[in-house]
């Protein structure tokens, strides 16, 4: 009886967590996304890969849909330089992106911080003591939670920042993954999922 009750509780918990969760990346192709720029975006072994091309410029892979309040979870593994990011509330023309970025970068470069593109630039960086949360060369889980004027980021379950900003809260826009310029960037992504709030 106790075993059945535990199974039932676990099933309810699983279903509750799954409610409203949408996979943005299907593990097969780039359906639901649009490529901006000439850098490389492809699927390999069920993983989404971004890689610098010969132009060594910025590149973006943006959702076709706009999002306002959400909880986005993505797993990433940095290879090569690994300098990238997750944009939200963004608009893109060519490779010019306006909006906000949750940083994804090597250690010492503020992964989980929030940067405003073509605006106020760095709005908040994590405390340097949190740098050790990042697992370079391994899979990491980044969560970006946007609700009203408040954005929070979590890296591998550790809260990196909390930022309240009316300008962010007043907008909506695309989710976009970034390849940084300069060449030599390669990042793998998987389990890109969003829950609208």
Secondary structure, 3 states (H helix, E strand, C coil): CHHHHHHHHHHHHHHHHHCCEEECCCCCCCCCEEEECCCEEEEECCEEEEECCCCCCCEEEEEEEEECCEEEEEEEEEEECCCEEEEEEEEEECCEEEEEEEEECCCCCCCCCEEEECCCEEEECCCHHHHHHCCCCCCEEEEEEEECCEEEEEECCEEEEEEECHHHHCCCEEEEEEECCCCCEEEEEEEEEEEEC
